[in-house]
């Protein structure tokens, strides 16, 4: 069983299912929830909007706060404390890069609308294919 698990999260239900799976399957692991802000999106809306803020890191933290609050509440219901981390950039690349510091990754199978998935590509597939550690994809 892994002692450290990375759970990338966005605001999708699949990401919540991934965190639930990680909490149930790795109850003794150190779990870190990672939210990537400013990644590609249709017409670059999210990526462009964050660059307009004066303090990009502060803006990223603000955009992550709801996701982290939801993750902490869920973890608390399991009696577990989690760590959180926010990153700026391409979701798949950053998740793969951060995965090196963990023993496993648990990721939701998809998120966003069909248009976003077609435009951006499947982050879970890229992570599964290129991660340096085992990946569990949760549906």
C-alpha positions as CSV (number, residue, x, y, z in Angstrom):
1,X,0.0,0.0,0.0
2,X,1.3,3.5,-0.9
3,X,2.4,5.8,1.9
4,X,2.0,8.9,-0.2
5,X,-0.7,9.6,-2.7
6,X,-1.3,12.5,-5.1
7,X,-4.9,13.3,-5.9
8,X,-5.3,15.9,-8.6
9,X,-8.7,17.7,-8.2
10,X,-10.8,20.2,-10.2
11,X,-14.4,21.0,-9.5
12,X,-15.8,17.8,-11.1
13,X,-17.6,14.9,-9.5
14,X,-15.0,12.5,-10.9
15,X,-12.3,14.3,-8.9
16,X,-14.4,13.9,-5.8
17,X,-14.8,10.2,-6.5
18,X,-11.0,10.0,-6.9
19,X,-10.5,11.5,-3.5
20,X,-13.1,9.2,-2.0
21,X,-11.3,6.2,-3.5
22,X,-7.9,7.4,-2.3
23,X,-9.3,7.9,1.3
24,X,-10.9,4.5,1.3
25,X,-8.1,2.6,-0.4
26,X,-5.1,4.3,1.3
27,X,-6.4,5.2,4.8
28,X,-2.9,5.4,6.3
29,X,-1.3,7.3,3.4
30,X,-0.3,11.0,3.3
31,X,-2.7,12.3,0.8
32,X,-2.0,15.6,-1.1
33,X,-4.7,17.2,-3.2
34,X,-3.3,19.1,-6.1
35,X,-5.3,21.7,-8.1
36,X,-3.8,23.1,-11.3
37,X,-5.0,26.6,-12.2
38,X,-4.6,28.4,-15.5
39,X,-4.3,25.4,-17.7
40,X,-5.6,25.3,-21.3
41,X,-9.3,25.8,-21.8
42,X,-11.5,26.5,-24.8
43,X,-10.4,29.9,-26.2
44,X,-7.9,30.1,-23.3
45,X,-10.4,31.8,-21.1
46,X,-9.2,30.5,-17.7
47,X,-5.6,30.7,-18.6
48,X,-5.9,34.3,-19.8
49,X,-8.1,35.5,-17.0
50,X,-5.6,34.6,-14.3
51,X,-2.8,36.4,-16.0
52,X,-4.7,39.6,-15.7
53,X,-4.6,39.5,-11.9
54,X,-1.9,41.6,-10.3
55,X,-0.8,38.7,-8.0
56,X,-1.1,35.5,-10.0
57,X,-0.2,33.2,-7.1
58,X,-2.8,34.9,-4.9
59,X,-5.4,34.5,-7.7
60,X,-4.5,30.8,-8.0
61,X,-5.0,30.3,-4.3
62,X,-8.4,32.0,-4.4
63,X,-9.5,29.9,-7.3
64,X,-8.4,26.8,-5.4
65,X,-10.0,27.6,-2.1
66,X,-13.5,26.1,-2.9
67,X,-12.0,22.9,-4.2
68,X,-9.6,22.5,-1.2
69,X,-12.5,23.3,1.2
70,X,-14.6,20.5,-0.4
71,X,-11.6,18.1,-0.3
72,X,-10.9,18.9,3.4
73,X,-14.5,18.4,4.4
74,X,-14.6,15.1,2.6
75,X,-11.3,14.0,4.2
76,X,-12.6,15.1,7.6
77,X,-15.6,12.8,7.2
78,X,-13.1,9.9,6.9
79,X,-11.1,11.2,9.9
80,X,-8.2,12.0,7.8
81,X,-6.1,15.2,7.3
82,X,-4.9,16.0,3.9
83,X,-2.4,18.4,2.4
84,X,-3.2,20.8,-0.4
85,X,-1.1,22.2,-3.2
86,X,-1.8,24.6,-6.0
87,X,0.1,24.9,-9.3
88,X,-0.1,27.1,-12.4
89,X,0.2,25.7,-15.9
90,X,-0.7,22.7,-17.9
91,X,-2.5,20.1,-15.8
92,X,-1.1,17.0,-17.3
93,X,2.5,18.2,-17.3
94,X,2.3,19.5,-13.7
95,X,0.6,16.3,-12.4
96,X,3.2,14.1,-14.0
97,X,6.0,16.3,-12.7
98,X,4.6,16.3,-9.1
99,X,4.0,12.6,-9.2
100,X,7.7,11.9,-8.8
101,X,7.4,12.9,-5.2
102,X,4.6,10.3,-4.4
103,X,4.2,6.6,-4.5
104,X,0.9,6.7,-6.4
105,X,-1.6,9.0,-8.2
106,X,-5.4,8.6,-8.0
107,X,-7.2,10.7,-10.6
108,X,-10.7,11.1,-11.9
109,X,-11.4,9.6,-15.3
110,X,-12.6,12.9,-16.8
111,X,-13.9,16.4,-16.1
112,X,-15.4,19.3,-17.8
113,X,-17.7,19.5,-20.8
114,X,-17.2,17.4,-23.9
115,X,-15.9,20.5,-25.7
116,X,-13.3,21.1,-23.1
117,X,-12.2,17.4,-23.2
118,X,-11.9,17.5,-27.0
119,X,-10.0,20.8,-27.0
120,X,-7.7,20.2,-24.0
121,X,-7.2,16.4,-24.4
122,X,-7.7,13.8,-21.7
123,X,-5.6,14.8,-18.7
124,X,-6.1,11.4,-17.0
125,X,-5.0,9.6,-20.1
126,X,-1.8,11.6,-20.4
127,X,-1.1,11.1,-16.7
128,X,-1.8,7.4,-16.9
129,X,0.5,7.1,-19.9
130,X,3.5,9.2,-18.7
131,X,3.4,9.1,-14.9
132,X,6.6,7.8,-13.2
133,X,4.5,6.1,-10.5
134,X,1.4,3.9,-10.6
135,X,-1.9,5.6,-11.5
136,X,-5.4,4.6,-10.6
137,X,-8.1,6.2,-12.8
138,X,-11.4,6.4,-11.0
139,X,-14.8,6.5,-12.7
